Amino acid sequence: MSELIRPSTILPAIRKPFSFRTQDGLTLIGEVATPEGVRTGSILCLHPLPTAGGMMDSHIYKKAANRLPAMAGIEVIRFNTRGTSSEQGSSEGEFGAGDTEVHDVEAAINYCFSELKVEKLWVVGWSFGTDLALRHARDPRVQGLILLSPPLRTTQPMDLEFWAKDGRPITALIPEHDDYLKPDAARMAFAKVPHMDLIAVDEAKHLWVGEPSVYRVLSEITQVVAPERLPLPTEI
């Protein structure tokens, strides 16, 4: 008998904790969930605001790690930015308001290629993590960005101009009922990046709570990274 996939569902993957050093000398911790079979691509997850409870185990990322390796062959790489703690442990340092986190993002990307031997890496940002992605994930080895609920708190016009000129694909999911940037405002704010695929998600909220929202986010990530693996299953 099959059963519905639930919030607590954990599907098979090879899960390993890891740590890495930043250029300014901090040790950050994370976990990688690798498919047992063919790896279709890899995502590096930049989490929501740590001063508001954001961390590598924030629910969308935890569920991505629990499901996407088995469902879509997608490797899910999560880590805690400086000064952030979760069930996995604590990263050294202090919160840098998105500025000193440049070292975290750059070191994480380097770790993905040098140690995890990723072949195709997309950077996924959620809330605060979208500002980190837009500001700091410029490494030319990155395939593109996936933005969940971007608030555009610290992203500057020069950052958007960089991505507009760069041309790499960017997908942004904007919840209808977002607390910070709703779809109409997002279209205006991101007008500088005409090639961005901006997707307004009806009835969704900033935190993507509820299985329909989780399924939509994981499906949109898969659409970018491994579209041949759609539709994602809803039962196991």
C-alpha atoms as one frame of an Amber mdcrd trajectory, in Angstrom:
protein
   0.000   0.000   0.000   1.287   3.440  -0.907   1.030   6.339   1.523   0.989
  10.081   1.148   4.222  12.012   1.548   3.955  13.914   4.825   6.000  16.670
   6.501   7.934  13.992   8.418   8.704  11.832   5.364  12.401  11.027   4.926
  13.361   9.266   1.703  16.646   7.421   1.041  19.843   9.415   0.436  23.483
   9.401   1.489  23.641  12.048   4.229  26.928  13.349   5.589  27.812  16.242
   7.890  30.676  18.466   6.825  32.564  21.573   7.870  34.663  24.104   6.006
  36.744  27.204   6.694  36.071  30.713   5.475  38.735  33.095   4.224  38.475
  35.057   7.470  39.121  31.960   9.575  35.730  30.667  10.736  34.550  27.067
  10.711  31.031  26.618   9.361  29.011  23.404   9.548  26.602  21.777   7.147
  25.160  18.597   5.706  24.970  17.160   2.207  22.239  14.767   1.061  23.388
  12.949  -2.070  21.224  10.648  -4.217  21.930   6.960  -3.992  21.647   6.828
  -7.777  22.427   9.293 -10.551  23.025  12.888  -9.469  21.056  15.162 -11.803
  22.374  18.376 -10.241  23.183  20.032  -6.925  21.682  22.927  -4.992  23.423
  25.027  -2.349  20.831  26.370   0.102  21.209  29.823   1.678  18.857  29.996
   4.643  16.491  32.690   6.004  17.448  35.370   8.536  19.208  33.764  11.527
  18.175  36.561  13.897  14.559  35.559  13.151  15.156  31.824  13.513  16.434
  31.028  10.036  18.943  28.183   9.705  19.948  25.285   7.489  17.102  23.206
   9.004  14.399  25.748   8.116  11.537  23.595   6.933  11.698  23.995   3.145
  15.392  23.125   3.109  14.995  20.240   5.526  12.211  18.796   3.392  14.262
  19.345   0.239  17.099  17.345   1.789  14.648  14.662   2.921  12.982  14.259
  -0.474  14.749  15.655  -3.536  17.694  13.229  -3.668  15.296  10.287  -4.010
  12.539  12.053  -5.928  14.621  13.960  -8.469  18.260  12.921  -8.114  19.078
  16.382  -6.782  21.905  16.701  -4.261  20.959  19.118  -1.463  23.765  21.008
   0.303  22.873  23.024   3.395  24.986  24.944   5.883  24.663  27.415   8.738
  26.069  30.857   8.048  28.284  32.476  10.669  26.805  32.655  14.136  23.897
  30.358  13.228  22.856  27.208  15.093  20.533  24.302  14.286  20.097  20.651
  15.192  23.169  19.979  13.069  25.357  22.227  15.224  26.676  25.779  15.312
  28.844  27.731  12.904  31.494  29.971  14.393  31.398  33.752  14.292  28.738
  36.409  14.584  25.884  37.475  12.346  27.167  40.004   9.817  23.870  41.440
   8.495  24.637  39.944   5.085  27.973  41.706   4.669  30.648  39.440   6.175
  28.578  36.476   4.979  30.255  37.049   1.610  33.054  34.858   2.993  30.537
  32.156   3.933  28.938  32.022   0.500  32.220  32.059  -1.383  33.740  29.357
   0.846  30.625  27.186   0.557  30.689  27.384  -3.241  34.379  26.502  -3.275
  33.711  23.544  -0.956  30.988  22.283  -3.263  33.376  22.119  -6.201  36.637
  21.198  -4.493  35.410  18.653  -1.937  31.932  17.524  -2.977  32.939  17.472
  -6.651  29.657  18.898  -7.866  29.268  19.206 -11.611  26.251  21.476 -11.916
  25.494  23.796  -8.993  22.533  26.098  -8.536  22.326  28.458  -5.561  18.930
  28.591  -3.836  18.226  31.507  -1.521  15.229  31.894   0.773  14.364  35.323
   2.244  17.658  36.612   3.762  19.352  33.934   1.690  18.139  35.587  -1.527
  20.050  38.741  -0.627  23.130  36.605   0.013  22.671  34.934  -3.372  22.171
  38.147  -5.319  25.055  39.906  -3.567  27.629  37.180  -3.139  26.988  34.085
  -5.321  28.704  35.452  -8.409  31.159  32.590  -8.889  31.160  31.818 -12.635
  30.878  28.085 -11.916  27.337  28.571 -10.554  24.660  27.637 -13.097  22.092
  30.156 -11.855  19.953  31.286  -8.931  16.603  30.210  -7.503  15.073  32.806
  -5.175  12.308  32.035  -2.676  10.449  35.020  -1.160  13.083  37.677  -1.892
  12.646  40.709   0.422  15.384  42.763  -1.283  16.490  44.125   2.090  20.192
  44.552   1.391  20.424  43.897  -2.350  21.545  47.071  -4.122  20.805  48.277
  -7.683  24.400  47.411  -8.627  23.734  43.795  -7.665  20.729  43.591  -9.965
  22.719  45.294 -12.708  25.394  42.614 -12.359  22.872  39.820 -12.909  21.200
  41.667 -15.754  24.528  41.849 -17.587  25.624  38.388 -16.515  22.628  36.688
 -18.099  22.649  33.464 -16.107  19.135  32.144 -15.401  17.328  33.333 -12.297
  13.974  32.013 -11.128  12.135  33.899  -8.381   9.077  32.542  -6.558   6.996
  35.389  -5.134   4.161  34.466  -2.742   0.841  36.222  -3.281   0.642  37.040
   0.436   4.331  37.719   1.079   5.060  39.856   4.129   7.780  41.877   2.397
   7.585  41.846  -1.400   4.380  40.918  -3.192   4.248  40.009  -6.902   3.404
  43.441  -8.344   6.120  45.131  -6.313   8.554  42.354  -7.230   7.933  42.891
 -10.943   8.831  46.547 -10.533  11.835  45.848  -8.313  13.284  43.230 -10.649
  12.592  45.145 -13.859  16.357  45.666 -14.142  16.743  41.897 -14.733  14.476
  41.282 -17.742  15.546  37.666 -18.269  14.445  36.643 -14.756  11.632  34.095
 -14.617   9.402  35.684 -11.959   6.654  33.337 -10.792   3.789  34.653  -8.677
   2.448  31.841  -6.489  -1.229  32.187  -5.593  -2.251  31.796  -1.934   1.355
  31.267  -0.790   3.014  33.105   2.105   6.586  34.113   2.868   7.357  30.985
   4.898   5.776  28.501   2.445   3.924  26.692   5.240   1.773  23.676   4.315
   2.328  20.709   2.021   0.842  22.382  -1.097   3.401  25.193  -0.776   6.247
  22.772  -0.084   5.303  20.672  -3.101   5.176  23.784  -5.292   8.610  24.994
  -4.180  10.240  21.591  -4.598   8.600  21.216  -8.009   9.867  24.611  -9.171
  13.392  23.761  -7.993  13.157  20.501  -9.932  11.847  22.352 -12.981  15.109
  24.299 -13.044  17.569  21.574 -12.054  16.064  18.320 -13.345  12.863  18.960
 -15.321  12.893  15.440 -16.705  12.079  14.182 -13.177   8.729  15.998 -13.021
   6.084  15.557 -11.816   7.310  14.836  -8.313   5.466  11.996  -6.601   2.965
  12.716  -3.854   2.960   9.148  -2.546   5.574   6.544  -1.662
